Amino acid sequence: MAREVPAMGYAVYRVIPNGEQAIPSTLTAGTGGLGWFGVAHDPNLAGERGFMANEYCRLEFDLRSGALVSLKLKPEGRELLREGLGNVVARERDGGDFWQIGGALKGDQSIPSDRRHPAPRPGQAELSSDQVGDGRIHWGPVMAEFYISHPFGSGWWVGRVRLYAGLPRVDFHTEILNNDRWVRYRVLFPTTIVGGKITHEIPFGAIERPERELPAQNWMDYGDGEYGLSLINRGLPGNNVDDGVMMLSLLRAAQLVAYAFAGGYEPGVPSASGQELGKRLSFDYALLPHRGTWREARAYRAGLEFNNPLIVCKAAPHPGELPKRWGLVEISPDNVVLSALKPGEDGLTVLRVYEAEGRPVQGATLRVKPGLLGAEEADLLENAQAKLHVEGGQLIRFDLGPFEIKTFRLRLAAPKPL
């Protein structure tokens, strides 16, 4: 795992062949007796169960259906899933159009976000766990992976779950081959949390919301203040919590439905491609189990890390002119988040930050490694508002209110020769 990579920077690692030498790791994995390659036998598990664990949590799977049947937080072993149906995809009928779930849009008379969207009851939907496949677990010192595939509806379903040493996050990759019209796919995570609060990330902040299908930017959280789960999405904003079940909308196979009020679409408008027939589609999302609230879990940082993974560049060995590790900026404290860095006018650099936890910050700092010749606070249109004092040629200090956005115009010093 790449650790402590500087912000807006890089770190150089050297790949060394390991041979037969054992590498220390916090990862463990195993099955209840099926004995797949790369895993250990665990006599305490049922024969069709498998597990993966690191220093943060332990996962158990049904190796036949692919369902995540247990998610326990370490070290206390607190179970966060109920009913043994985690990461199960529900395939439901949906006769709606591009905007309205379950029916045609009717002006402003029926808004999807005004209605509850509970998890489907038995018989209302087909579940990915209704079918069986050949689930396998492989692991090494860095990562453990559960993989399964089997038929689903008239198409196919593939599930992959990864757990990394040193990361509290659980990564999911789901693929669906859709051969059905007018269907909706949602992934379900029934939780043991009762009466929790639903929090959604919105641009430059977070907000509590009711039990309805609503969009979240990078993450949503459901927790009771003592424990919680953050559901992180990558381009899948539609989500819902109902009766303790966290749900993420993956796909709606829909098309335009003609309706007669002014500005509506008439019959014959081409939109059949919205049914996504015959397409194999991929979806990436993650869970962050945690103690305390989303603030203590730094859900906003986990969402950014999942959506902005490190970029790997290979290079042949050569004499280097740059340091092994370098970063452009350092920002403190953790709840002050960099959201934009861009060239401005007149050779300036524009940088934007915001407060992410809804708490005031006194004396936040921004340090720029090349050095600063000058700094100004600006409005959102990048118009200068006030000059800022630069300390030591590199650092500025500022205050932020809850969820406040601030923009700075910086004149960077020329990089020093190495």
N, C-alpha and C positions, 0 to 999 in steps of 0.2 A: 504494500500500500504506500502511496505517496503521502508523506506526512509533512505538515508545516510548510507548505508551498507558500511563498510570500504573496500578498495581495497584488493583483495586477502585475504579476511577475512570473518567474520560472524557477525550477530547480533541476539540476543535472544529476542523473543517476547512472551508475555503471552496472551493466548486466554481467553477472559472474556465473558461469556454469556451476551447478551445485553438485553434480555427480550423485553419489549415494549418501551424502551427508544429510542428516535430519535437520529440518528447520523448525525452531520453536513456533508454536501457533496456539491461539486461543480457540480455534475451531475444533469441534467434534461432530461426528455424524454417524449414523448407523441405521440398521433395519431390525425388524423383529424376527428375522430368520430366513428371509428370502435370499440373502447373501449376494447382493449385486456387487459387481466389481467396484472397488474403491471405497467401500464402507465397512464398518465394523458390525458384528452381531451384538444385539442388545437383548438379552433374555427377558427383560422387563417389559418389552413391547409385544403387542399382538403380532402375529405372523404377517399381516398385511399393513403394518405401520412402519414408517420411517421417521427419522428425526435429524435435525440440524441444530447446532447451538454454537454461540460464541459467548463472550463475557457479558453480553447485554440481555440476551433472550434465548429461549428454546422453542423451536417449532416442531410440530408433529404433523405428518401427512398420512392420508389414506392412499396407499400406493396403487390402488386399483382405480378409484374414482378421481384422484387428484385433489380432493378437498383438503384444505388446511384445517385440521381438527383441533389444534391447540396452539396457543401463543402465550407463553409464560414469560413474565419479566423476571430477570435475575436481580439480586440473589434470593429474594423472598418467595419466588415461584408464584406470583400473582397471575391467575388465569384471566386473560382479557377477551377470549372468544367463547361463545356459547354455541351449543347445538352441533358442533363439529362440521360446520358448513362455511368455513372461511374461504375466500377467493373462489367461490362458486359463481359461475355466470348463469344468469336467468335469461331465457329467450321467451319474450312475451309478444302477444299480438298487439299491434299499434296501428290503428287506421288513421293516424293524424297526418298533417302536412309538415312542411319544413319548420313551422313555428309552433304548432299546437300538438301536444301529446294526446293521442287517443281520439282525435277528431279534427275536423276542418276549422280553421280560424274563423271566428265570428266577430269581427271588429273588436271593440273593447269590451265585449260582454263576457268573454271567457279567457282569462289569462292563466297560463299553466302554473305560474308561481303562486297563485292564490289557492291552489289545491294541494292536499297531501298526496304523496305517491308512495304508499307503503310497500314493503317487500311482498312479492306475490305469495299467496297462500297455496297450499298443496293443490295441484290440479289446475292452477291458473297459468302456469308457465312450465316450460321444459328446462331442467337444470343440467349443467354440465356434469354434475355428480351422478346423474341418472345412468350414465354410460360408464364403461370400464375400459381401462387401457393398461399399459405396462409401465408403471412409474418407476423411475430409477433415481438414485442419489449418488453423486460423485463428489469428492472433496479433496482438498489439498491444503497447504499451509495458509493460503490467501483467501480462498473462496470455497464454499459448499454450494451445490446446485441440485435442485429437484426438477426433474423433467418428465412430462407425460404428454401423450396425445391420443385422441380417440374420436370416433364419430360424434357429431352433435347436430341435432335436427337433421336436415338433409345435407349438411356440410361437415365441417371438421373443426376441432378445437385443440389448441396446443397451449400448454401451460408450462412456464419456467419460473422458478423462484430461486433467488440467489441471496446468500448471507455471507458477508465479508468479515474477516477478522478485524476488530478494531472499529467497526461501524455499527451504530445502534439501529440503522435503517435496514428494512427488508425490501428488496427489489423484486418486482413482478413484471413479467413479459408475457402477454397473452396474444395469441393469434386465432382469428376466426375466419373460416371460409364460409361465406354467406351465400346460400342458394335459395333464400326465401324472401318473399315480398311482405311488406307491411309487418315488420317485426322490430322489436327493440331489445337490445342486449344491455344488461346491467350486471356488474360484479358486486357480490354481497359479502359483507363482513359483519355477522351478528356478534355484538359485543356483550360483555357482562356488566357494562356500565349502566346504571339506572338513574334516570333523571338528570343526565349530564347537560352541559351547555354546548351548543353548536356555534363554532366560530369559523368564519370564512376570511381568507385573505382577499383584500380588495386592493386596487392600486394605491400604494403608499400607506397601507394600513391594514386593519382587521376589524371585523364587525360581528356581533352576535346576531344570529338569525333563527327563525322558527323552523319547524319540521316541514319543509317544502323543497321542491326541486329548484335549486338556485345555483348560479355560477360562482365558482371560487377561482382566484387567479392561479396560484401554484399549490395551495394546500387548503384543507379544511380540517378542523379538529373537533373531536367529541370527547369531553372529559368531565369528571365530577370534582375537580380540584385536587384530588388525591392521586388519581391515575387518569390516563387518557391515551387516545390514539390519534395521530395526525395522518390523514390520507393525502398523499402528495400525488399530483397529476402532472402529466406532460402533454399539454394540448387537449385535455379532457376536463373542461371546467364544470360541466353539469354534474351535480351531486346532491345527495339527500341523506338525511338521517330520520328514521321513523321507528319508534318503539325499540330504540337501541341498536338498530341495524344500520350500519354505514353502507351507502350504495354509491357507486360511480357509474354514470352512463357512458357506455363505450360506443354504441352505434345505434342509429335509428334508420332503418330501411324505409324511406318515405319518399313521397313526391308531391307536387302541387295538386291540390284539390280545388276544383272550380267553386267559386262562391259569388253571389250576385251583388253584394253591396258595392258602392262606388269605389273604384280603384282596385277591385278584385280581379282575379285571374279567370279567364274564360276557358271553357273546355278546349283541349287541343294544344295548350301551351306545353312544349316539350320539357319534361323533367324526369323521365323514367330512369335516368342514370343515377338519381338519388336513391334508388333501391339497392345499389351496390351489389347487384347479382353477379355471382361467379368470381367475386374478388376476395382475395386473402388479405385481410387487414391486420395490422399489428398495433398493440396498445401497451404503453409503459406507464406504470404507476408504482407507488411505494407506500409502506406503512412505517411510521415512527412511533413505536410504543414508548411510553414515558411515565415517570412519576410527576406529580405536580401539574401545572397548567402548561399550555402551549408556550407561554413566555419562558418558563424554566427550561423547557425542552428546546428552545430556540427553533421552533418550527419554521419560522421565516427564513432562517439560514439553511435548514435542511431542504426547503423547497427550492431555494436558489442553487444549492449544490447539485441537486438531482437534475435540474433543468439546464445547468451550465457545467457539465463535467469537464475535468481537465483534458486538455488537448495533448496528445502524445506525439512527439516527433523523434524519429530515429536518426542517428547520425553515426558515421564511422569515426573511430578514434582519430583525434587530430589535436595539435596544439591549439588551445583556446585563448582568446583575448579577453573574454568576459568572465566575471566571477561565476562560481558554481551555483550561486543562489542570489537572486536579486528581485526586488519588488519596487514598483513605482510609488505606491502610497501606503500609509499606515493610518487607520482610523480607529479611534477608541471613544467610548466603550462599545461592547458587542452589539447593542441595540441601535447603533447608528450605522445605517447601511448605505453603501455607495450604489446609486441607481443609474448614473450616466457619466460618461467621460468622453469629451469630443473636442475637436478643434473649434475655436471661436473666431471672432473677427479680430483683425489687427494683430495676428500672431498670438492671441491669448488661448488658453485652454479652459474649457468650461467643465466644471465638476458639480454633480448634484448628489445630495444625500437626503435621507429622511429618517425619522425616528420610528422604529418598527414595533414597539411594545405598548404604545399608548401611555408612556410615562415621561415626565419631563427630564431633561438632561442638562446638567450644569457643567460647563467646562469640558465639553467634547473637544477632541484634538484631531487635527488632520496634518500629517507629516508627509511631505513630498521629497523623495530621495534626491532628485537632481538639484533641488534647492529652489527657492522662490525669490524672484526679484520684486514681486508685488502681489497683492491679493485684494479683491473687492467682493463684497456680498452683492448679489444681483437678484432681480425678480425672475419669474418663470420665463419671461421673454428675453432674458439675459441682458437687461439694461442695468448698468451699475447703480447701486444704491448707497454704499458706504465703503470707505477704505478700511482694511483690516491690518492690525499690527502683526508683523511677521517676526517670530522669535527664532533666534539662532540661524536665520536664513533658510529655515525649512518648515516651521510649524506655525499653525494658526489655531486659535481657540474660539469656540462659539457655544451658544446655548440653543437648545431645541425644546419646543413644547411637544405635548403628546401628538404623535403622527405628523409632526410638522415637516415640511419640505424646505430645504435651503439650497440655493444655487450660488456657486462661487466662480468668479473670473480670476484665473491665475496666470501670472507671467512666469514661466519656468526659466530657470537658469540653464545655460548651455551645459550639456554633460561634460564632466571632467575627463580628460584623457586618462586611459588606464595604464 
